[in-house]
């Protein structure tokens, strides 16, 4: 059949293409004809190709005919690569943000590619608007802070010029040597390095990433940065452990974004292992506000655990349930025993918790340590702690019982 078609092509040429198509339709069927001829653009120039290949018209090679058909077929355009498609999606998202900005929506003026990818991953339109509003508020605060610093610097420069213009400038003399900030950094780093060898461990449980949204996770990382700074500047720092840290999760990405190259040189232990695999279970104590047990005395041989959770919706009992599932000892800070609690939940921020633990570790006084609790939540310290009042009441009851017992014995004798 193909030999007959070739002879027809040689004799008739281009002027009889329609008749050939009709003949092929009848011989091959309409479906196969449509698949071969209409799926691609076909150029009917078989005679020159046969002469180039030195093939006689009486005997045709099917392989050569296939190569001829492939060479004459028009090339289809290559699909877009993944990078090009990703760039096009980012460009479309950027145009959408610009349209919302022109429409008067609260969106940031400058937005990075990473933030655009985050906007693109959000499922609903309201979630995208909320995230863009959060970025706009954050950008506004950053601009206001920069303007405030600039104004402060200009005021300081003006005052310095006024002092230089005065005729009589009193020189300040002191016998104290000036200690540079670099010296302080070396001293703090040396203390932290010693704590990694000899210090008491303090664990931050990083397994609550799925219970928070992006904004709460960023607030948690900000508080953890403050915890690391407070611990480094203390006289007797803890050995900080960030356990259950997903190396490919949001926490680790945010740490790398904030610290940069300094993250690998940070004097802490960050691991994806759970704390029950690192420390013995009988030494672990989970600090949670929902615990029925009170931490009356700070024990230096225990390993205290703090849940790395900033919960705006107040999911009560989350860390306590986690501790009960692992069968760990729990405790809560003695807030009711030492403070006149007024309002608000008894959940404290991470930097407040570490400041309280550092102070009670150094001084052993809860009255001194609980000064880091925000004053808006309580009306001051109790004149006599609740624990002391309880034991004094117990002593009075015991003394009264002994006096009655002695009186009955004297009457009987």
KADAPE-V195575 format. One record per pair of residues at least 24 apart in sequence whose C-alpha atoms are under 7 Angstrom apart, sorted by the first residue. I is the first residue (numbers start at 0). J is the second residue. Records with the same first field share a line. If there is no record, write none. Layout:
BEGIN
I->J ; J
END
This chain:
BEGIN
2->59
9->46
39->72
40->72 ; 73
41->71 ; 72
42->71 ; 72
89->115 ; 116
92->119
105->132 ; 135
106->131 ; 132 ; 135
107->131 ; 134 ; 135 ; 138
187->231 ; 232
191->231 ; 236 ; 266
192->266
194->236 ; 237 ; 238
195->238
198->237 ; 238
199->237 ; 238 ; 299
200->237 ; 238 ; 239 ; 240 ; 302
201->237 ; 238 ; 239 ; 240 ; 302 ; 303 ; 304
202->239 ; 240 ; 241 ; 242 ; 303 ; 304 ; 305
203->240 ; 241 ; 242 ; 304 ; 305 ; 306 ; 307
204->241 ; 242 ; 243 ; 304 ; 305 ; 306 ; 307
205->241 ; 242 ; 243 ; 244 ; 306 ; 307
206->243 ; 244
207->307 ; 308
215->309
218->309
219->307 ; 308 ; 309
222->349 ; 350
223->349
225->350
226->349 ; 350 ; 353
238->267
239->267 ; 268
240->267 ; 268 ; 269
241->268 ; 269 ; 270
242->269 ; 270 ; 271 ; 272 ; 273 ; 274
243->270 ; 271 ; 272 ; 273
244->269 ; 270 ; 271
245->271
246->271
280->327
283->327 ; 328
284->327 ; 328 ; 329 ; 330
285->322 ; 327 ; 328 ; 329 ; 330
286->329 ; 330 ; 331
287->318 ; 319 ; 329 ; 330 ; 331
288->331 ; 345 ; 346
289->316 ; 319
290->319 ; 329 ; 330 ; 331
292->329 ; 330 ; 331
293->330 ; 331 ; 332 ; 333
294->330 ; 331 ; 332 ; 333
295->333
297->360
336->384 ; 385 ; 386
337->366 ; 380 ; 381 ; 384 ; 385
338->377 ; 379 ; 380 ; 381
339->377 ; 378 ; 379 ; 380 ; 381
340->376 ; 377 ; 378
341->376 ; 377 ; 378
342->376 ; 377
343->376
END
